Amino acid sequence: MIALAVHDGHELRPDLAGRIGPSESTRLREEDPHTGLVASMFEPNVVVHRSRFEVDLNRPREKSVYLDPADSWDMDVWPRQLGREQIEASLALYDDFYDRLGSVLDAQVKEEGGFVLYDIHSYNHRRQGPDEPPGSAAENPTLNLGTGSLPERWKTVADAFVETTRAHGFNDGPLDVRENVRFRGGHLAEWVHQHYGEVGCALAIELKKVFMDEWSGELYPYRLAELGDALVASAGPVRKAWAGA
């Protein structure tokens, strides 16, 4: 079992910090703060500290630097156009990350025969504003499991995850876990399945930001702990399903 939080980070290189268009609070709202705390409940784990606005590790390489507003919520991320050297420096970080991730996964295959990877993200559901109603619960599950690139052989693993997390409960009620409602998983999960699909599977996990105020940034620690506990509780049944697939 490996857990990743590739959008937890907020850091920018000094040569980029003075050029970026969106404010710090806007950037933070589109990042996935605190997902690293959930990932750290597992061993091994990988938590990325660079902001997705520097390089987005869950996008294909050619889309990993936000040069087109259409790729970044219609925001002009770089009103002062980036130079080729700056873009190449960000792409070098992208390449280094996937090289390092490959080394981690290769070690797991060698030691354990394969792996299940929890690719942990979060998403906004109050996009209309801090004082506006949230998005409908019907369209915004508390936990969205993305399996768009999941090989068929790992379907029982996804089923075990959904069944176990639903049974765990959340906020004095059942945990709303659904598959491919808001997200189907991004490039990272697809990359894992392309390179390791015979022995490993990646579950793209999107946590609705009910564990924080997505506008002020305030964390609700008890809710984050509940969601983290649900993921930890799923680990045993998920490992068993992986071993039997």
ZIFEN-V94478 format. One record per backbone hydrogen bond with DSSP energy under -0.5 kcal/mol. NH is the residue of the N-H (numbers start at 1). CO is the residue of the C=O. E is the energy in kcal/mol with one decimal. If there is no record, write none. Layout:
# ZIFEN-V94478
NH|CO|E, NH|CO|E
This chain:
# ZIFEN-V94478
2|116|-2.4, 3|44|-1.6, 4|118|-3.1, 5|46|-2.3, 8|5|-0.7, 9|48|-0.7, 9|50|-0.5, 10|49|-1.0, 11|49|-2.2, 16|13|-1.9, 17|13|-1.8, 18|14|-0.7, 19|16|-1.9, 20|16|-1.2, 21|77|-3.1, 27|23|-2.5, 28|24|-2.5, 29|25|-1.8, 30|26|-1.2, 30|27|-0.6, 31|27|-0.9, 31|28|-0.5, 32|7|-2.7, 35|32|-1.6, 37|34|-0.7, 38|34|-1.1, 39|35|-2.5, 40|36|-2.1, 41|38|-1.7, 42|39|-1.9, 46|3|-2.4, 48|5|-2.2, 51|11|-3.1, 52|9|-0.5, 54|51|-1.4, 55|51|-1.6, 56|64|-3.0, 57|55|-0.8, 59|56|-1.2, 63|60|-2.0, 64|61|-1.3, 66|64|-0.5, 67|65|-1.9, 71|68|-2.6, 72|69|-1.8, 74|69|-2.3, 75|69|-0.6, 75|72|-2.2, 77|75|-1.4, 79|76|-0.5, 80|19|-0.8, 81|79|-0.9, 87|83|-2.1, 88|84|-2.6, 89|85|-2.0, 90|86|-1.7, 91|87|-2.4, 92|88|-2.0, 93|89|-1.3, 94|90|-1.8, 95|91|-2.6, 96|92|-2.3, 97|93|-2.4, 98|94|-2.0, 99|95|-2.1, 100|96|-2.4, 101|97|-3.0, 102|98|-2.1, 103|99|-1.6, 104|100|-2.2, 105|101|-2.7, 106|102|-2.7, 107|103|-2.0, 108|104|-1.7, 109|105|-2.4, 110|106|-2.4, 111|107|-2.4, 112|108|-3.2, 113|108|-0.7, 113|109|-1.5, 114|108|-0.9, 115|199|-1.3, 117|201|-2.9, 118|2|-3.4, 118|116|-0.5, 119|117|-0.8, 119|203|-2.5, 120|4|-2.6, 120|118|-1.0, 121|205|-3.4, 123|207|-1.9, 129|126|-1.6, 132|129|-1.3, 135|125|-3.7, 139|136|-0.9, 140|136|-0.6, 140|137|-0.6, 143|176|-2.3, 144|206|-2.8, 145|143|-0.6, 145|178|-2.8, 146|144|-0.7, 146|204|-3.6, 147|145|-0.6, 148|184|-2.6, 150|147|-1.1, 154|151|-1.9, 155|152|-1.9, 157|154|-0.7, 158|154|-1.7, 159|155|-2.5, 160|156|-2.1, 161|157|-2.1, 162|158|-2.5, 163|159|-2.7, 164|160|-2.2, 165|161|-2.5, 166|162|-2.2, 167|163|-1.5, 168|164|-0.9, 169|165|-0.9, 170|173|-4.0, 173|170|-1.0, 175|166|-1.0, 176|174|-0.5, 177|175|-1.1, 178|143|-2.1, 180|145|-2.3, 187|58|-1.9, 190|186|-1.7, 191|187|-3.0, 192|188|-2.4, 193|189|-2.2, 194|190|-2.1, 195|191|-2.0, 196|192|-3.0, 197|193|-1.2, 199|196|-1.9, 200|196|-2.9, 201|115|-1.6, 203|117|-3.0, 204|146|-1.6, 204|202|-0.6, 205|119|-2.7, 205|203|-0.8, 206|144|-2.6, 206|204|-0.6, 207|121|-2.2, 207|205|-0.6, 208|142|-2.6, 208|206|-0.6, 209|123|-2.1, 210|208|-2.9, 211|208|-0.5, 212|209|-0.7, 213|218|-2.6, 214|212|-0.8, 217|213|-2.8, 220|211|-3.1, 221|219|-0.7, 223|220|-0.9, 224|220|-2.0, 225|221|-2.6, 226|222|-1.8, 227|223|-2.2, 228|224|-2.7, 229|225|-2.7, 230|226|-1.8, 231|227|-1.8, 232|228|-2.4, 233|229|-2.6, 234|230|-1.1, 235|231|-0.7, 235|232|-1.2, 237|233|-0.5, 238|234|-2.4, 239|235|-2.8, 240|236|-2.3, 241|237|-2.2, 242|238|-2.5, 243|239|-2.7, 244|240|-1.5, 245|241|-0.6, 245|242|-1.0
